[in-house]
């Protein structure tokens, strides 16, 4: 699928992912009741916001060679490209919207965040493999490393939550 997207579309999909992540992590940070989980969600939201700014700072060159920034793009095209995310590549993004409206469960929220971050690693890794331009590869490599860091951070927090729950259950 990724091999059929041009550079501009790869970044638009990335922007959709980052926007959804920013919204979800912001909501989960507001709902989190323990300090450590709240801190992680705030950090994730901040990182997603930085990723969005990073995308917006890139002068993207479309297949036709025209320079454009993502915010200058046609909204219908943006909705179409984002629908690829919503319906095909990352079904978890729809789950993030639902989770934002449901009663807060820290473990479920972290598990969903973990799935979305793993999907992001996979997407950016595949996009990296398909990219031809050095600048695009550099941008995608940076994003892969940051998303991998998110996976590690979320995994650690989940492990700590589960240990705490196990200790409580023993009492």
Secondary structure, 3 states (H helix, E strand, C coil): CHHHCCHHHHHHHHHHHHHHHHHHHHHHHHHCCCHHHHHHHHHHHHHHHHHHHHHHHCCEECCCCCEECHHHCCHHHHHHHHHHHHHHHCCHHHHHHHHHHCCCCHHHHHHHHHHHHHHHHHHHHHHHHHCCCHHHHHHHHHHHHHHHHHHHHHHHHHHHHHHHHHHHHHC
